[in-house]
Amino acid sequence: MMAILIQKCVEALKGEAHMPATVTPAEKTEMNDKVLSAIILCLGDKVLREVAKEET
């Protein structure tokens, strides 16, 4: 998962204060959105795998 987050702008995980000063507010928002969606997708995939293991 860390590889995906690095690809999706790991600076966003550290918070806006740690982002380069050259990054515009719009770019910061976009980076945050990308990281959030990557986390949700990874968690969704993990949950799907766990549910698939369950027997009814």
Secondary structure, DSSP 8 states (H G I E B T S, - for coil): -HHHHHHTTTHHHH-GGGS-TTS-HHHHHHHHHHHHHHHHHHHHHHHHHHHHH---
